[in-house]
Amino acid sequence: MSEFTDSGSFSRRAAVKAALAAPLASVRSSAANSAVTVGLIGAGSRGTYVAGLMAKNTPARVVALCDVVDGKSEKAQKSIGIENPRIYKDFHKLLASDVDAVIIATPVFLHADHFEAAVKSGKHIYIEKPASADVEGCKRIMRAADSADRKGNITFGFQRRYGQVYQKAKRLADSGAIGQIRLGHAHFIKSEGAWGGAEKLPPPKTEMEKIVAWQGWKELSGDLIVENNVHSIDVLNWFLGGHPHSAIGSGGSTLPKQGDMRDHNFVAFEYGKGVQGQLSGTTLAAPGYRDVIEQFHGEKGMIETSENHWRHYSGPGQMTTEKSPRNISIDSVADFVSRIAEAKPENTGVRGAESTLTAILGRMAMDLRREVSWNEMMKG
């Protein structure tokens, strides 16, 4: 767990006040022959992984680590393989330092607080998905992204956007090779993680116990569709040209666990021109099983994408498959670092928030057991 309120308590209001007090720094532009320096906020498993990829596969140097949990930063240091990083427990102090960029990989319910503070600090930002667990948090992300200096880079960790296999597939789709897309389909099928068990676990006794287990609770993580399936939703939005106008779906929880996260869901999103985007997500697969793909069916063919390959079906017996040359998360962090070094800024804050809001739209449709429109969600 890697929450970052200064006192260690769960106080969103206090965190906002602290964020507003963060010092404002100018955006630091690094020359192409100068290594970009990076600080990690949230030294949990994902943050450590992303920082490690950045350190090992790009010219960037990870020079600072921040986590409120004792020992987390030191563990991350060993895993990443860096020497003498600056260690912080207060993320404001890291933001006030001279690093060029920050990776925000804290729990979902803290993303808006940390993103706002990072924007005010003038740093380049690589923030893990999703944007937030709720609509208001996403709106805060969008407002902050809109206010950011246009020389700065803001990249969400939707790594599929940067994967070489995905970009080739998107170019083919845009060329008209499969004709107009009639249907988008995505499924995110994997086995249950650490939250499953043979018996229903007792509820947390304190608020802090709940925060430590934040990944098991909808209000803190956003539910399965928001925290996990949002990757596939981002691809649907990308290929189908924007966010949907409505959604309807169903889902629930089959396995006993601590928390209220769903372990299966199916949502049908309605996009423009009568195109439907279907999402099926579950953690009920057999142990170790994983199948995560997206498909786009057109009048002349089909394109399938995944982190491992892309395929083009152009007729009976005509299927072309290409494997990914490397981990697509490497493509994502490499693009981020090169944009900083070459002063070619990109701001994906609003787009990342819209993909998260699409996932929240699906969650609302399941919660309310009826069709929910984008406008209804945004007014709520």
C-alpha positions in Angstrom: 0.0 0.0 0.0 1.3 3.4 -0.9 -0.9 6.2 0.2 0.6 9.6 0.6 -1.2 11.9 3.0 1.5 13.5 5.1 0.3 12.3 8.4 -0.5 8.8 7.1 -4.2 9.4 7.8 -6.9 9.2 5.2 -8.0 12.8 4.8 -8.9 13.9 1.3 -9.6 17.5 2.4 -6.2 17.8 4.2 -4.5 16.4 1.1 -6.1 19.0 -1.1 -4.9 21.8 1.2 -1.4 20.4 1.2 -1.4 20.2 -2.6 -2.4 23.8 -2.9 0.5 24.7 -0.7 3.0 22.9 -2.9 5.7 25.2 -4.4 5.3 26.1 -8.1 8.3 25.2 -10.2 8.9 26.0 -13.9 8.9 23.1 -16.3 12.4 21.8 -16.8 13.3 21.1 -20.3 16.2 18.6 -20.7 18.5 18.7 -23.7 18.7 15.5 -25.8 22.2 14.8 -24.4 21.2 15.3 -20.8 19.6 12.4 -18.8 16.1 13.1 -17.7 15.8 12.7 -13.9 12.8 11.0 -12.4 11.2 10.6 -9.0 8.8 7.8 -8.1 5.8 8.6 -5.9 4.3 5.3 -4.8 6.9 2.6 -4.4 4.5 -0.3 -4.6 4.7 -3.2 -7.1 3.5 -1.3 -10.1 5.4 1.9 -9.4 8.6 -0.1 -8.9 8.0 -2.1 -12.1 7.5 1.1 -14.2 10.4 2.9 -12.7 12.6 -0.2 -13.3 11.6 -0.3 -17.0 12.4 3.4 -17.3 15.8 3.0 -15.6 16.8 -0.1 -17.6 15.4 0.8 -21.0 15.7 4.5 -21.4 18.4 7.2 -20.8 16.4 8.5 -17.8 17.8 8.2 -14.3 15.5 7.4 -11.4 17.0 9.5 -8.6 14.2 9.8 -6.0 11.7 7.5 -4.3 8.7 8.4 -2.1 6.5 6.2 0.0 4.9 6.6 3.4 5.3 2.9 4.3 8.6 2.1 6.1 10.9 0.0 4.0 9.0 0.4 0.7 11.4 2.8 -0.9 14.4 0.8 0.1 12.9 -2.3 -1.3 12.1 -0.5 -4.6 15.7 0.8 -4.7 17.0 -2.8 -4.7 14.5 -4.0 -7.2 15.1 -1.1 -9.6 18.9 -1.4 -9.1 19.8 2.2 -8.4 22.4 3.7 -6.1 21.9 6.4 -3.5 18.5 7.7 -4.5 16.9 10.5 -2.4 14.3 8.9 -0.1 11.2 10.8 0.8 8.0 10.1 2.8 6.4 13.5 2.0 5.6 13.7 -1.7 5.5 17.5 -1.6 9.2 17.5 -0.8 9.9 15.3 -3.8 7.9 17.6 -6.0 9.9 20.6 -4.6 13.1 18.9 -5.6 15.0 19.3 -8.9 13.8 16.2 -10.7 12.5 16.7 -14.2 9.6 14.2 -14.0 7.6 12.1 -11.6 5.9 8.7 -11.9 2.6 8.7 -9.9 1.8 5.1 -8.9 -0.1 5.6 -5.7 -3.5 4.0 -4.9 -6.3 5.1 -7.2 -8.2 7.1 -4.6 -5.2 9.4 -4.2 -4.5 10.1 -7.9 -6.4 13.4 -8.2 -4.7 14.9 -5.1 -1.2 13.8 -6.3 -1.8 14.8 -9.9 -3.0 18.3 -9.0 0.1 18.8 -6.9 2.4 17.5 -9.6 0.8 19.8 -12.2 1.3 22.8 -9.8 5.0 21.8 -9.3 5.6 22.0 -13.1 7.0 18.5 -13.4 6.5 16.2 -16.4 4.1 13.5 -15.2 3.7 9.8 -15.9 0.6 8.7 -14.0 -0.7 5.2 -13.7 -4.3 4.4 -14.7 -7.1 4.8 -13.9 -7.5 8.5 -13.4 -9.8 8.2 -10.3 -12.3 5.9 -8.6 -15.2 8.4 -9.1 -16.5 11.1 -11.5 -15.5 14.1 -9.4 -11.9 12.8 -9.2 -11.8 12.5 -13.0 -13.2 16.0 -13.4 -10.4 17.2 -11.1 -7.8 15.4 -13.3 -9.2 17.0 -16.4 -9.2 20.5 -14.9 -5.7 20.1 -13.7 -4.5 18.7 -17.1 -6.1 21.7 -18.9 -4.3 24.1 -16.6 -0.9 22.5 -17.1 2.0 24.3 -18.9 1.9 23.3 -22.5 5.6 22.6 -22.4 5.1 19.7 -20.0 4.3 16.1 -20.7 1.4 14.3 -19.1 1.2 10.6 -19.9 -1.3 8.1 -18.6 -0.1 4.5 -18.1 -2.4 3.2 -20.9 0.6 1.5 -22.4 -1.4 0.0 -25.3 -1.5 3.4 -26.9 2.3 3.2 -27.3 2.8 -0.5 -28.1 4.3 -1.0 -31.6 1.8 -3.8 -32.3 -1.1 -1.5 -31.4 0.1 1.4 -33.4 0.5 -0.8 -36.5 -3.0 -2.2 -36.0 -4.4 1.3 -35.6 -2.7 2.5 -38.8 -4.2 -0.4 -40.7 -7.7 0.4 -39.3 -7.3 4.0 -40.2 -6.3 3.1 -43.8 -9.7 1.5 -44.4 -8.3 -2.0 -44.8 -11.2 -3.6 -42.9 -13.8 -1.0 -43.9 -16.0 0.9 -41.5 -15.8 -0.7 -38.0 -19.2 -2.3 -37.1 -18.4 -3.8 -33.8 -15.7 -3.6 -31.1 -15.2 -6.4 -28.7 -12.8 -6.7 -25.7 -12.3 -9.4 -23.1 -10.0 -9.2 -20.1 -10.0 -12.7 -18.7 -7.6 -13.7 -15.9 -7.4 -15.8 -12.7 -8.3 -14.4 -9.3 -5.4 -12.6 -7.6 -4.7 -12.1 -3.9 -8.3 -11.1 -3.1 -9.9 -14.5 -3.6 -10.3 -17.2 -0.9 -12.2 -20.2 0.3 -14.1 -18.2 2.9 -15.5 -14.7 3.2 -13.0 -12.7 5.2 -14.0 -10.5 8.1 -14.6 -6.8 7.3 -11.7 -4.4 8.3 -11.8 -3.2 11.9 -10.4 0.2 11.2 -10.4 2.7 8.3 -6.6 2.2 8.0 -7.1 -1.6 7.6 -9.5 -0.8 4.7 -7.0 1.6 3.2 -4.2 -1.0 3.3 -6.5 -3.3 1.4 -7.6 -0.5 -1.0 -7.6 -2.8 -4.1 -10.6 -4.8 -2.7 -13.0 -1.8 -2.3 -15.0 0.0 -5.0 -14.8 3.4 -3.4 -11.0 3.2 -3.2 -10.1 1.4 -6.4 -13.1 1.9 -8.6 -14.1 -1.8 -9.0 -12.8 -4.4 -11.4 -14.0 -2.5 -14.5 -12.3 0.7 -13.5 -9.0 -0.5 -11.9 -8.3 -3.3 -14.3 -10.6 -3.5 -17.4 -10.0 0.2 -18.2 -7.0 -0.8 -20.3 -9.4 -2.6 -22.8 -11.9 0.3 -22.5 -9.2 2.7 -23.5 -8.5 0.7 -26.7 -12.2 0.6 -27.5 -12.4 4.4 -27.2 -9.2 4.8 -29.3 -10.3 2.6 -32.2 -14.0 3.7 -32.1 -13.2 7.4 -32.1 -14.0 8.7 -28.6 -16.1 7.9 -25.6 -19.5 6.2 -25.9 -22.8 8.0 -25.3 -24.4 5.2 -23.1 -23.9 1.8 -21.5 -25.8 -1.1 -20.1 -24.5 -4.1 -18.3 -24.5 -6.6 -15.5 -21.9 -8.1 -13.2 -21.3 -9.4 -9.7 -19.1 -11.3 -7.3 -18.9 -15.1 -7.2 -15.9 -15.9 -5.0 -15.7 -14.9 -1.3 -13.2 -12.2 -0.5 -12.7 -9.2 1.7 -14.1 -6.2 0.0 -16.9 -5.5 -2.5 -15.1 -5.8 -5.8 -16.9 -7.6 -8.6 -15.1 -10.6 -10.1 -17.1 -10.6 -13.4 -18.8 -8.0 -15.6 -20.2 -7.6 -19.1 -21.0 -4.1 -20.4 -22.3 -3.0 -23.9 -21.2 0.6 -24.7 -23.1 2.4 -27.5 -20.8 4.6 -29.6 -21.7 6.8 -32.6 -23.2 5.6 -35.8 -24.8 2.6 -34.0 -21.5 0.9 -33.2 -21.4 -1.1 -30.1 -18.3 -1.8 -28.0 -18.6 -4.9 -25.9 -16.5 -5.6 -22.8 -16.3 -8.8 -20.8 -14.0 -8.8 -17.8 -13.4 -11.4 -15.1 -11.0 -12.8 -12.6 -12.8 -16.2 -12.4 -10.5 -18.0 -14.9 -8.6 -21.1 -13.8 -5.3 -20.4 -11.9 -2.7 -18.9 -14.1 -5.0 -18.4 -17.1 -5.0 -15.1 -18.9 -6.5 -14.0 -22.2 -6.7 -10.3 -22.9 -7.6 -9.1 -26.5 -9.6 -6.6 -28.4 -11.2 -7.2 -31.8 -12.6 -4.7 -34.3 -14.9 -6.2 -37.0 -15.4 -4.3 -40.2 -17.2 -4.9 -43.5 -14.0 -6.2 -45.1 -12.1 -7.8 -42.3 -11.1 -7.9 -38.6 -8.2 -6.6 -36.6 -7.2 -8.2 -33.3 -4.9 -6.5 -30.8 -3.2 -7.6 -27.6 0.0 -6.8 -25.7 1.6 -9.8 -27.3 0.5 -9.7 -30.9 -1.8 -8.1 -33.5 -3.7 -9.9 -36.2 -5.4 -9.0 -39.5 -8.1 -11.2 -40.9 -8.9 -10.3 -44.5 -10.9 -13.4 -45.6 -11.3 -17.2 -45.1 -7.8 -18.6 -44.6 -6.2 -15.2 -44.7 -4.9 -14.3 -41.3 -1.7 -12.3 -40.7 -0.2 -12.3 -37.2 2.8 -10.3 -35.9 4.2 -10.7 -32.4 5.1 -7.7 -30.3 8.9 -7.1 -30.5 9.1 -6.1 -26.8 7.0 -5.4 -23.7 4.6 -2.6 -24.6 5.2 -0.9 -21.2 8.8 -0.3 -22.4 7.3 1.4 -25.5 5.2 3.6 -23.2 8.0 4.8 -20.9 10.5 5.2 -23.8 8.0 7.5 -25.6 7.6 9.5 -22.4 11.3 10.0 -21.8 12.0 10.8 -25.5 9.3 13.4 -25.6 10.8 15.2 -22.6 14.4 15.0 -24.0 13.3 16.2 -27.4 10.9 18.9 -26.1 7.9 17.3 -28.0 5.2 17.6 -25.3 2.0 15.5 -25.1 -0.8 16.0 -22.7 -3.1 13.0 -22.4 -4.8 14.0 -19.2 -8.3 14.6 -20.5 -8.1 11.5 -22.7 -7.0 9.3 -19.8 -9.8 10.7 -17.6 -12.4 10.0 -20.4 -11.3 6.4 -20.6 -11.7 6.1 -16.9 -15.1 7.8 -17.0 -16.1 5.3 -19.6 -15.3 2.5 -17.1 -17.3 4.4 -14.4 -20.2 4.7 -16.9 -20.2 0.9 -17.2 -20.0 0.5 -13.4 -23.0 2.8 -13.0 -25.0 0.8 -15.5 -24.3 -2.3 -13.5 -25.1 -0.6 -10.2 -28.4 0.8 -11.4 -29.3 -2.2 -13.5 -30.4 0.0 -16.5 -29.0 2.0 -19.4 -27.0 5.1 -18.3 -26.0 7.9 -20.6 -22.8 9.8 -20.6 -24.6 13.1 -19.8 -26.4 11.5 -16.9 -23.1 10.3 -15.4 -21.4 13.7 -15.9 -24.3 15.6 -14.3 -24.3 13.3 -11.2 
